[in-house]
Every structure is written in structure tokens, then in C-alpha cells.
Amino acid sequence: INYRKRGGVLNRLKQLMSLDTDELSLSEQLPAPESTQPDSQYESSRAQLRLAELMADLPDRQREAFLLHKLEGLSYKEIAEELGLSLPAVESLIHRAKIRLQEKLVKKTRRLRKKAGG
């Protein structure tokens, strides 16, 4: 709780989304792959990079709420308190972030399939 009160969560979000080359990128800060198989590690790192690219395209508030929930494990109520929003607003932000990520992932997958097949 003290970590959150001191702005630790928001500072972590700023670090995760930093475009500063001196700091680690979002893809470098995501959890490491669990498997030790080279092929699995390669695919996992590619997936993490794709996710980081998709996350970077989300509007700021959607990205913040989504990352607080998924990376920090905060409940919707905790996120609402942290960001000074209502509970329905947080629910909406996270829902829209999920929908937007899903849509972008589907589009990107279709493009990759067309390239591979054509």
C-alpha cells in the first residue's frame, strides 16, 4: 500500500512505457519465458514484443488501467482509487483495452498470414 501511495505503481507504468533508450523497453521488462527450450523462448519473446507494440498503441488511460490490472495485479477498485476514477470507468477502460488489443492482434495475424501465403 505504501508503495502505491508513493506513486510506485505509476512510476512503474512510466518506466514500462518509456521510450527513452537508456531505460528498458516494455518488451524487455515483461516476464521471462518459462520454458528453457530455444524455440519456445524465441516464440515467447516474439509474442512479448508483439504485445508490447500493441500495448504502445493503446490510449494512455486504457494502457494504464490494463497494466495496473494485469502486471501489478490490482483489483478494479484499487485501480479506480489509484487513478481517481469511478469503478465503472475503470471497467470500461479495461474492457475497451482488451477489445482494442484483440482487434489489433487479429488484423496483424491476418496480415502475417497473407504475407506467408502470398
N, CA, C and O atoms as a GROMACS GRO file, in nm:
protein
  472
    1ILE      N    1   0.084  -0.119   0.000
    1ILE     CA    2   0.000   0.000   0.000
    1ILE      C    3   0.088   0.125   0.000
    1ILE      O    4   0.060   0.220  -0.073
    2ASN      N    5   0.193   0.125   0.082
    2ASN     CA    6   0.283   0.240   0.084
    2ASN      C    7   0.349   0.260  -0.050
    2ASN      O    8   0.368   0.374  -0.094
    3TYR      N    9   0.386   0.151  -0.116
    3TYR     CA   10   0.447   0.158  -0.248
    3TYR      C   11   0.354   0.231  -0.344
    3TYR      O   12   0.397   0.318  -0.420
    4ARG      N   13   0.226   0.195  -0.339
    4ARG     CA   14   0.129   0.259  -0.428
    4ARG      C   15   0.108   0.405  -0.391
    4ARG      O   16   0.098   0.490  -0.479
    5LYS      N   17   0.103   0.434  -0.260
    5LYS     CA   18   0.081   0.571  -0.216
    5LYS      C   19   0.194   0.663  -0.259
    5LYS      O   20   0.172   0.781  -0.288
    6ARG      N   21   0.315   0.611  -0.264
    6ARG     CA   22   0.431   0.692  -0.304
    6ARG      C   23   0.439   0.706  -0.456
    6ARG      O   24   0.534   0.766  -0.507
    7GLY      N   25   0.343   0.652  -0.527
    7GLY     CA   26   0.344   0.663  -0.672
    7GLY      C   27   0.424   0.554  -0.738
    7GLY      O   28   0.456   0.564  -0.857
    8GLY      N   29   0.456   0.448  -0.665
    8GLY     CA   30   0.535   0.339  -0.720
    8GLY      C   31   0.471   0.274  -0.841
    8GLY      O   32   0.540   0.241  -0.938
    9VAL      N   33   0.342   0.255  -0.836
    9VAL     CA   34   0.273   0.191  -0.947
    9VAL      C   35   0.277   0.279  -1.070
    9VAL      O   36   0.306   0.231  -1.180
   10LEU      N   37   0.249   0.406  -1.052
   10LEU     CA   38   0.250   0.496  -1.167
   10LEU      C   39   0.392   0.515  -1.220
   10LEU      O   40   0.412   0.525  -1.341
   11ASN      N   41   0.490   0.520  -1.130
   11ASN     CA   42   0.628   0.528  -1.177
   11ASN      C   43   0.665   0.405  -1.256
   11ASN      O   44   0.733   0.415  -1.358
   12ARG      N   45   0.622   0.288  -1.210
   12ARG     CA   46   0.648   0.163  -1.282
   12ARG      C   47   0.584   0.167  -1.420
   12ARG      O   48   0.645   0.124  -1.518
   13LEU      N   49   0.462   0.219  -1.428
   13LEU     CA   50   0.396   0.231  -1.558
   13LEU      C   51   0.475   0.323  -1.651
   13LEU      O   52   0.492   0.294  -1.769
   14LYS      N   53   0.523   0.432  -1.596
   14LYS     CA   54   0.602   0.525  -1.678
   14LYS      C   55   0.729   0.458  -1.727
   14LYS      O   56   0.771   0.480  -1.840
   15GLN      N   57   0.792   0.377  -1.641
   15GLN     CA   58   0.912   0.304  -1.682
   15GLN      C   59   0.879   0.203  -1.790
   15GLN      O   60   0.952   0.190  -1.888
   16LEU      N   61   0.769   0.131  -1.772
   16LEU     CA   62   0.732   0.029  -1.869
   16LEU      C   63   0.707   0.088  -2.007
   16LEU      O   64   0.743   0.028  -2.108
   17MET      N   65   0.646   0.206  -2.010
   17MET     CA   66   0.609   0.265  -2.137
   17MET      C   67   0.712   0.365  -2.187
   17MET      O   68   0.687   0.435  -2.285
   18SER      N   69   0.826   0.374  -2.121
   18SER     CA   70   0.928   0.471  -2.156
   18SER      C   71   0.982   0.447  -2.296
   18SER      O   72   1.005   0.333  -2.338
   19LEU      N   73   1.000   0.556  -2.366
   19LEU     CA   74   1.061   0.547  -2.498
   19LEU      C   75   1.207   0.588  -2.492
   19LEU      O   76   1.276   0.592  -2.594
   20ASP      N   77   1.254   0.617  -2.372
   20ASP     CA   78   1.393   0.657  -2.351
   20ASP      C   79   1.484   0.537  -2.377
   20ASP      O   80   1.462   0.431  -2.319
   21THR      N   81   1.582   0.551  -2.461
   21THR     CA   82   1.668   0.440  -2.498
   21THR      C   83   1.758   0.394  -2.385
   21THR      O   84   1.810   0.282  -2.389
   22ASP      N   85   1.778   0.479  -2.284
   22ASP     CA   86   1.862   0.440  -2.171
   22ASP      C   87   1.790   0.344  -2.077
   22ASP      O   88   1.854   0.275  -1.998
   23GLU      N   89   1.657   0.341  -2.085
   23GLU     CA   90   1.579   0.255  -1.998
   23GLU      C   91   1.535   0.132  -2.075
   23GLU      O   92   1.534   0.131  -2.198
   24LEU      N   93   1.497   0.028  -2.001
   24LEU     CA   94   1.450  -0.094  -2.064
   24LEU      C   95   1.315  -0.069  -2.130
   24LEU      O   96   1.234   0.008  -2.079
   25SER      N   97   1.291  -0.134  -2.242
   25SER     CA   98   1.162  -0.121  -2.309
   25SER      C   99   1.061  -0.212  -2.242
   25SER      O  100   1.096  -0.295  -2.158
   26LEU      N  101   0.935  -0.195  -2.278
   26LEU     CA  102   0.829  -0.277  -2.221
   26LEU      C  103   0.855  -0.424  -2.249
   26LEU      O  104   0.837  -0.508  -2.160
   27SER      N  105   0.897  -0.458  -2.370
   27SER     CA  106   0.920  -0.599  -2.403
   27SER      C  107   1.033  -0.658  -2.321
   27SER      O  108   1.031  -0.778  -2.292
   28GLU      N  109   1.131  -0.577  -2.283
   28GLU     CA  110   1.241  -0.628  -2.202
   28GLU      C  111   1.201  -0.645  -2.055
   28GLU      O  112   1.266  -0.719  -1.981
   29GLN      N  113   1.095  -0.576  -2.013
   29GLN     CA  114   1.053  -0.583  -1.874
   29GLN      C  115   0.944  -0.686  -1.849
   29GLN      O  116   0.913  -0.718  -1.734
   30LEU      N  117   0.885  -0.739  -1.955
   30LEU     CA  118   0.784  -0.842  -1.937
   30LEU      C  119   0.848  -0.968  -1.881
   30LEU      O  120   0.967  -0.989  -1.901
   31PRO      N  121   0.771  -1.051  -1.811
   31PRO     CA  122   0.829  -1.172  -1.751
   31PRO      C  123   0.901  -1.259  -1.853
   31PRO      O  124   0.860  -1.269  -1.969
   32ALA      N  125   1.007  -1.321  -1.808
   32ALA     CA  126   1.085  -1.408  -1.895
   32ALA      C  127   1.007  -1.534  -1.926
   32ALA      O  128   0.924  -1.576  -1.846
   33PRO      N  129   1.032  -1.596  -2.041
   33PRO     CA  130   0.962  -1.720  -2.075
   33PRO      C  131   0.995  -1.830  -1.975
   33PRO      O  132   1.106  -1.839  -1.922
   34GLU      N  133   0.893  -1.914  -1.949
   34GLU     CA  134   0.912  -2.020  -1.852
   34GLU      C  135   0.992  -2.136  -1.908
   34GLU      O  136   1.069  -2.200  -1.835
   35SER      N  137   0.976  -2.164  -2.033
   35SER     CA  138   1.044  -2.278  -2.094
   35SER      C  139   1.190  -2.246  -2.123
   35SER      O  140   1.225  -2.132  -2.152
   36THR      N  141   1.273  -2.348  -2.115
   36THR     CA  142   1.415  -2.330  -2.146
   36THR      C  143   1.447  -2.378  -2.287
   36THR      O  144   1.563  -2.374  -2.328
   37GLN      N  145   1.348  -2.424  -2.360
   37GLN     CA  146   1.369  -2.469  -2.498
   37GLN      C  147   1.393  -2.348  -2.587
   37GLN      O  148   1.315  -2.252  -2.581
   38PRO      N  149   1.498  -2.349  -2.669
   38PRO     CA  150   1.528  -2.232  -2.753
   38PRO      C  151   1.412  -2.189  -2.842
   38PRO      O  152   1.384  -2.069  -2.853
   39ASP      N  153   1.344  -2.285  -2.906
   39ASP     CA  154   1.232  -2.249  -2.993
   39ASP      C  155   1.120  -2.183  -2.914
   39ASP      O  156   1.061  -2.085  -2.958
   40SER      N  157   1.093  -2.238  -2.798
   40SER     CA  158   0.987  -2.184  -2.713
   40SER      C  159   1.024  -2.045  -2.663
   40SER      O  160   0.939  -1.956  -2.658
   41GLN      N  161   1.150  -2.026  -2.626
   41GLN     CA  162   1.195  -1.896  -2.580
   41GLN      C  163   1.184  -1.793  -2.692
   41GLN      O  164   1.143  -1.679  -2.669
   42TYR      N  165   1.221  -1.834  -2.813
   42TYR     CA  166   1.215  -1.743  -2.927
   42TYR      C  167   1.071  -1.700  -2.954
   42TYR      O  168   1.044  -1.582  -2.971
   43GLU      N  169   0.979  -1.797  -2.958
   43GLU     CA  170   0.839  -1.766  -2.984
   43GLU      C  171   0.781  -1.680  -2.873
   43GLU      O  172   0.703  -1.588  -2.898
   44SER      N  173   0.818  -1.710  -2.750
   44SER     CA  174   0.768  -1.633  -2.637
   44SER      C  175   0.819  -1.489  -2.643
   44SER      O  176   0.743  -1.396  -2.617
   45SER      N  177   0.946  -1.471  -2.677
   45SER     CA  178   0.999  -1.335  -2.684
   45SER      C  179   0.936  -1.258  -2.799
   45SER      O  180   0.912  -1.138  -2.788
   46ARG      N  181   0.909  -1.326  -2.910
   46ARG     CA  182   0.840  -1.261  -3.022
   46ARG      C  183   0.699  -1.219  -2.982
   46ARG      O  184   0.653  -1.110  -3.017
   47ALA      N  185   0.631  -1.307  -2.908
   47ALA     CA  186   0.495  -1.276  -2.862
   47ALA      C  187   0.498  -1.158  -2.767
   47ALA      O  188   0.411  -1.071  -2.773
   48GLN      N  189   0.597  -1.153  -2.678
   48GLN     CA  190   0.609  -1.042  -2.584
   48GLN      C  191   0.634  -0.911  -2.659
   48GLN      O  192   0.579  -0.807  -2.623
   49LEU      N  193   0.717  -0.917  -2.760
   49LEU     CA  194   0.746  -0.798  -2.839
   49LEU      C  195   0.621  -0.750  -2.912
   49LEU      O  196   0.593  -0.630  -2.914
   50ARG      N  197   0.545  -0.842  -2.971
   50ARG     CA  198   0.421  -0.805  -3.040
   50ARG      C  199   0.322  -0.742  -2.942
   50ARG      O  200   0.257  -0.643  -2.973
   51LEU      N  201   0.312  -0.802  -2.822
   51LEU     CA  202   0.221  -0.747  -2.722
   51LEU      C  203   0.264  -0.608  -2.680
   51LEU      O  204   0.180  -0.519  -2.665
   52ALA      N  205   0.393  -0.588  -2.662
   52ALA     CA  206   0.444  -0.456  -2.624
   52ALA      C  207   0.412  -0.353  -2.733
   52ALA      O  208   0.376  -0.239  -2.701
   53GLU      N  209   0.425  -0.391  -2.859
   53GLU     CA  210   0.394  -0.300  -2.969
   53GLU      C  211   0.245  -0.265  -2.969
   53GLU      O  212   0.208  -0.149  -2.989
   54LEU      N  213   0.162  -0.365  -2.947
   54LEU     CA  214   0.018  -0.341  -2.944
   54LEU      C  215  -0.021  -0.253  -2.825
   54LEU      O  216  -0.106  -0.165  -2.836
   55MET      N  217   0.042  -0.278  -2.711
   55MET     CA  218   0.013  -0.201  -2.590
   55MET      C  219   0.052  -0.054  -2.610
   55MET      O  220  -0.016   0.035  -2.560
   56ALA      N  221   0.159  -0.030  -2.681
   56ALA     CA  222   0.206   0.107  -2.702
   56ALA      C  223   0.105   0.190  -2.781
   56ALA      O  224   0.103   0.312  -2.770
   57ASP      N  225   0.022   0.123  -2.860
   57ASP     CA  226  -0.078   0.193  -2.941
   57ASP      C  227  -0.207   0.225  -2.865
   57ASP      O  228  -0.292   0.298  -2.916
   58LEU      N  229  -0.223   0.170  -2.745
   58LEU     CA  230  -0.344   0.198  -2.668
   58LEU      C  231  -0.342   0.342  -2.617
   58LEU      O  232  -0.236   0.397  -2.591
   59PRO      N  233  -0.460   0.402  -2.603
   59PRO     CA  234  -0.466   0.533  -2.538
   59PRO      C  235  -0.409   0.522  -2.396
   59PRO      O  236  -0.418   0.417  -2.333
   60ASP      N  237  -0.352   0.630  -2.346
   60ASP     CA  238  -0.281   0.628  -2.218
   60ASP      C  239  -0.363   0.570  -2.103
   60ASP      O  240  -0.316   0.482  -2.032
   61ARG      N  241  -0.485   0.618  -2.085
   61ARG     CA  242  -0.567   0.571  -1.972
   61ARG      C  243  -0.601   0.424  -1.984
   61ARG      O  244  -0.601   0.352  -1.884
   62GLN      N  245  -0.630   0.376  -2.105
   62GLN     CA  246  -0.658   0.234  -2.124
   62GLN      C  247  -0.534   0.151  -2.090
   62GLN      O  248  -0.544   0.049  -2.022
   63ARG      N  249  -0.419   0.196  -2.138
   63ARG     CA  250  -0.295   0.124  -2.113
   63ARG      C  251  -0.263   0.120  -1.963
   63ARG      O  252  -0.226   0.016  -1.909
   64GLU      N  253  -0.279   0.234  -1.896
   64GLU     CA  254  -0.252   0.240  -1.752
   64GLU      C  255  -0.341   0.143  -1.676
   64GLU      O  256  -0.291   0.064  -1.595
   65ALA      N  257  -0.470   0.149  -1.700
   65ALA     CA  258  -0.564   0.062  -1.628
   65ALA      C  259  -0.535  -0.084  -1.658
   65ALA      O  260  -0.535  -0.167  -1.567
   66PHE      N  261  -0.511  -0.116  -1.784
   66PHE     CA  262  -0.485  -0.255  -1.823
   66PHE      C  263  -0.357  -0.307  -1.757
   66PHE      O  264  -0.356  -0.419  -1.704
   67LEU      N  265  -0.251  -0.228  -1.758
   67LEU     CA  266  -0.124  -0.271  -1.698
   67LEU      C  267  -0.133  -0.282  -1.547
   67LEU      O  268  -0.076  -0.372  -1.487
   68LEU      N  269  -0.205  -0.189  -1.485
   68LEU     CA  270  -0.223  -0.198  -1.340
   68LEU      C  271  -0.294  -0.327  -1.302
   68LEU      O  272  -0.262  -0.389  -1.201
   69HIS      N  273  -0.389  -0.367  -1.384
   69HIS     CA  274  -0.464  -0.489  -1.355
   69HIS      C  275  -0.381  -0.614  -1.387
   69HIS      O  276  -0.372  -0.706  -1.305
   70LYS      N  277  -0.322  -0.618  -1.505
   70LYS     CA  278  -0.252  -0.738  -1.550
   70LYS      C  279  -0.111  -0.753  -1.493
   70LYS      O  280  -0.074  -0.863  -1.453
   71LEU      N  281  -0.034  -0.646  -1.489
   71LEU     CA  282   0.105  -0.657  -1.440
   71LEU      C  283   0.117  -0.639  -1.289
   71LEU      O  284   0.193  -0.709  -1.223
   72GLU      N  285   0.041  -0.545  -1.236
   72GLU     CA  286   0.051  -0.517  -1.093
   72GLU      C  287  -0.048  -0.598  -1.010
   72GLU      O  288  -0.034  -0.608  -0.888
   73GLY      N  289  -0.148  -0.657  -1.077
   73GLY     CA  290  -0.244  -0.740  -1.007
   73GLY      C  291  -0.345  -0.664  -0.923
   73GLY      O  292  -0.405  -0.720  -0.832
   74LEU      N  293  -0.363  -0.536  -0.953
   74LEU     CA  294  -0.458  -0.457  -0.876
   74LEU      C  295  -0.601  -0.492  -0.916
   74LEU      O  296  -0.628  -0.524  -1.032
   75SER      N  297  -0.691  -0.484  -0.820
   75SER     CA  298  -0.833  -0.503  -0.849
   75SER      C  299  -0.886  -0.378  -0.918
   75SER      O  300  -0.821  -0.273  -0.918
   76TYR      N  301  -1.004  -0.390  -0.977
   76TYR     CA  302  -1.064  -0.275  -1.043
   76TYR      C  303  -1.086  -0.162  -0.942
   76TYR      O  304  -1.068  -0.045  -0.974
   77LYS      N  305  -1.126  -0.197  -0.822
   77LYS     CA  306  -1.150  -0.097  -0.718
   77LYS      C  307  -1.019  -0.024  -0.682
   77LYS      O  308  -1.018   0.098  -0.666
   78GLU      N  309  -0.910  -0.099  -0.668
   78GLU     CA  310  -0.781  -0.038  -0.637
   78GLU      C  311  -0.735   0.054  -0.750
   78GLU      O  312  -0.678   0.160  -0.726
   79ILE      N  313  -0.759   0.012  -0.874
   79ILE     CA  314  -0.722   0.094  -0.989
   79ILE      C  315  -0.803   0.223  -0.988
   79ILE      O  316  -0.749   0.331  -1.014
   80ALA      N  317  -0.932   0.212  -0.958
   80ALA     CA  318  -1.017   0.331  -0.951
   80ALA      C  319  -0.963   0.430  -0.849
   80ALA      O  320  -0.957   0.550  -0.875
   81GLU      N  321  -0.923   0.379  -0.734
   81GLU     CA  322  -0.867   0.467  -0.630
   81GLU      C  323  -0.733   0.526  -0.675
   81GLU      O  324  -0.708   0.645  -0.653
   82GLU      N  325  -0.650   0.445  -0.737
   82GLU     CA  326  -0.516   0.489  -0.780
   82GLU      C  327  -0.524   0.598  -0.886
   82GLU      O  328  -0.448   0.695  -0.883
   83LEU      N  329  -0.617   0.582  -0.979
   83LEU     CA  330  -0.628   0.677  -1.090
   83LEU      C  331  -0.732   0.786  -1.067
   83LEU      O  332  -0.748   0.876  -1.149
   84GLY      N  333  -0.803   0.778  -0.954
   84GLY     CA  334  -0.905   0.878  -0.925
   84GLY      C  335  -1.024   0.871  -1.017
   84GLY      O  336  -1.081   0.973  -1.056
   85LEU      N  337  -1.063   0.748  -1.052
   85LEU     CA  338  -1.175   0.726  -1.143
   85LEU      C  339  -1.284   0.647  -1.072
   85LEU      O  340  -1.262   0.591  -0.965
   86SER      N  341  -1.402   0.643  -1.132
   86SER     CA  342  -1.509   0.560  -1.078
   86SER      C  343  -1.485   0.415  -1.119
   86SER      O  344  -1.412   0.387  -1.214
   87LEU      N  345  -1.546   0.324  -1.046
   87LEU     CA  346  -1.533   0.182  -1.078
   87LEU      C  347  -1.584   0.150  -1.220
   87LEU      O  348  -1.516   0.079  -1.294
   88PRO      N  349  -1.702   0.202  -1.259
   88PRO     CA  350  -1.748   0.177  -1.397
   88PRO      C  351  -1.651   0.231  -1.503
   88PRO      O  352  -1.637   0.173  -1.611
   89ALA      N  353  -1.585   0.343  -1.473
   89ALA     CA  354  -1.489   0.399  -1.569
   89ALA      C  355  -1.371   0.304  -1.588
   89ALA      O  356  -1.324   0.284  -1.700
   90VAL      N  357  -1.323   0.246  -1.479
   90VAL     CA  358  -1.212   0.151  -1.487
   90VAL      C  359  -1.255   0.026  -1.563
   90VAL      O  360  -1.181  -0.023  -1.649
   91GLU      N  361  -1.372  -0.024  -1.532
   91GLU     CA  362  -1.424  -0.142  -1.603
   91GLU      C  363  -1.430  -0.115  -1.752
   91GLU      O  364  -1.394  -0.200  -1.834
   92SER      N  365  -1.477   0.003  -1.788
   92SER     CA  366  -1.488   0.041  -1.928
   92SER      C  367  -1.350   0.052  -1.994
   92SER      O  368  -1.330   0.002  -2.105
   93LEU      N  369  -1.256   0.116  -1.926
   93LEU     CA  370  -1.121   0.131  -1.981
   93LEU      C  371  -1.056  -0.004  -2.009
   93LEU      O  372  -0.999  -0.026  -2.116
   94ILE      N  373  -1.065  -0.094  -1.913
   94ILE     CA  374  -1.002  -0.225  -1.929
   94ILE      C  375  -1.073  -0.305  -2.037
   94ILE      O  376  -1.009  -0.373  -2.117
   95HIS      N  377  -1.206  -0.298  -2.040
   95HIS     CA  378  -1.280  -0.369  -2.144
   95HIS      C  379  -1.243  -0.318  -2.283
   95HIS      O  380  -1.220  -0.397  -2.375
   96ARG      N  381  -1.237  -0.185  -2.298
   96ARG     CA  382  -1.201  -0.128  -2.428
   96ARG      C  383  -1.057  -0.162  -2.466
   96ARG      O  384  -1.028  -0.183  -2.584
   97ALA      N  385  -0.968  -0.167  -2.368
   97ALA     CA  386  -0.829  -0.205  -2.396
   97ALA      C  387  -0.823  -0.348  -2.447
   97ALA      O  388  -0.752  -0.376  -2.544
   98LYS      N  389  -0.896  -0.438  -2.383
   98LYS     CA  390  -0.898  -0.578  -2.427
   98LYS      C  391  -0.953  -0.591  -2.569
   98LYS      O  392  -0.896  -0.662  -2.652
   99ILE      N  393  -1.062  -0.521  -2.596
   99ILE     CA  394  -1.124  -0.526  -2.730
   99ILE      C  395  -1.026  -0.471  -2.834
   99ILE      O  396  -1.007  -0.531  -2.940
  100ARG      N  397  -0.965  -0.357  -2.804
  100ARG     CA  398  -0.872  -0.296  -2.898
  100ARG      C  399  -0.751  -0.385  -2.924
  100ARG      O  400  -0.708  -0.400  -3.038
  101LEU      N  401  -0.696  -0.445  -2.818
  101LEU     CA  402  -0.582  -0.536  -2.835
  101LEU      C  403  -0.622  -0.657  -2.919
  101LEU      O  404  -0.547  -0.700  -3.007
  102GLN      N  405  -0.740  -0.710  -2.893
  102GLN     CA  406  -0.788  -0.826  -2.969
  102GLN      C  407  -0.804  -0.790  -3.116
  102GLN      O  408  -0.762  -0.866  -3.203
  103GLU      N  409  -0.865  -0.676  -3.145
  103GLU     CA  410  -0.884  -0.634  -3.284
  103GLU      C  411  -0.751  -0.616  -3.355
  103GLU      O  412  -0.734  -0.660  -3.469
  104LYS      N  413  -0.657  -0.551  -3.288
  104LYS     CA  414  -0.526  -0.528  -3.349
  104LYS      C  415  -0.451  -0.659  -3.372
  104LYS      O  416  -0.384  -0.676  -3.474
  105LEU      N  417  -0.463  -0.750  -3.278
  105LEU     CA  418  -0.396  -0.880  -3.291
  105LEU      C  419  -0.455  -0.959  -3.408
  105LEU      O  420  -0.380  -1.022  -3.483
  106VAL      N  421  -0.585  -0.955  -3.423
  106VAL     CA  422  -0.650  -1.025  -3.534
  106VAL      C  423  -0.604  -0.966  -3.668
  106VAL      O  424  -0.571  -1.039  -3.761
  107LYS      N  425  -0.602  -0.833  -3.677
  107LYS     CA  426  -0.557  -0.767  -3.801
  107LYS      C  427  -0.413  -0.803  -3.834
  107LYS      O  428  -0.379  -0.834  -3.948
  108LYS      N  429  -0.328  -0.799  -3.731
  108LYS     CA  430  -0.187  -0.828  -3.753
  108LYS      C  431  -0.168  -0.974  -3.795
  108LYS      O  432  -0.086  -1.003  -3.883
  109THR      N  433  -0.241  -1.064  -3.733
  109THR     CA  434  -0.232  -1.207  -3.768
  109THR      C  435  -0.277  -1.229  -3.911
  109THR      O  436  -0.214  -1.306  -3.984
  110ARG      N  437  -0.384  -1.163  -3.952
  110ARG     CA  438  -0.432  -1.177  -4.091
  110ARG      C  439  -0.327  -1.127  -4.190
  110ARG      O  440  -0.304  -1.189  -4.294
  111ARG      N  441  -0.264  -1.013  -4.157
  111ARG     CA  442  -0.160  -0.960  -4.246
  111ARG      C  443  -0.043  -1.056  -4.258
  111ARG      O  444   0.010  -1.077  -4.367
  112LEU      N  445  -0.003  -1.114  -4.146
  112LEU     CA  446   0.110  -1.209  -4.147
  112LEU      C  447   0.076  -1.333  -4.227
  112LEU      O  448   0.161  -1.387  -4.298
  113ARG      N  449  -0.048  -1.379  -4.217
  113ARG     CA  450  -0.090  -1.497  -4.294
  113ARG      C  451  -0.093  -1.468  -4.443
  113ARG      O  452  -0.054  -1.553  -4.523
  114LYS      N  453  -0.138  -1.348  -4.479
  114LYS     CA  454  -0.141  -1.311  -4.620
  114LYS      C  455   0.000  -1.304  -4.676
  114LYS      O  456   0.025  -1.348  -4.789
  115LYS      N  457   0.094  -1.249  -4.598
  115LYS     CA  458   0.233  -1.241  -4.641
  115LYS      C  459   0.292  -1.380  -4.662
  115LYS      O  460   0.359  -1.406  -4.761
  116ALA      N  461   0.265  -1.469  -4.566
  116ALA     CA  462   0.322  -1.604  -4.572
  116ALA      C  463   0.261  -1.684  -4.686
  116ALA      O  464   0.330  -1.764  -4.750
  117GLY      N  465   0.133  -1.662  -4.713
  117GLY     CA  466   0.066  -1.739  -4.816
  117GLY      C  467   0.078  -1.679  -4.955
  117GLY      O  468   0.061  -1.749  -5.055
  118GLY      N  469   0.106  -1.552  -4.961
  118GLY     CA  470   0.103  -1.483  -5.091
  118GLY      C  471   0.231  -1.437  -5.134
  118GLY      O  472   0.243  -1.377  -5.241
   0.00000   0.00000   0.00000
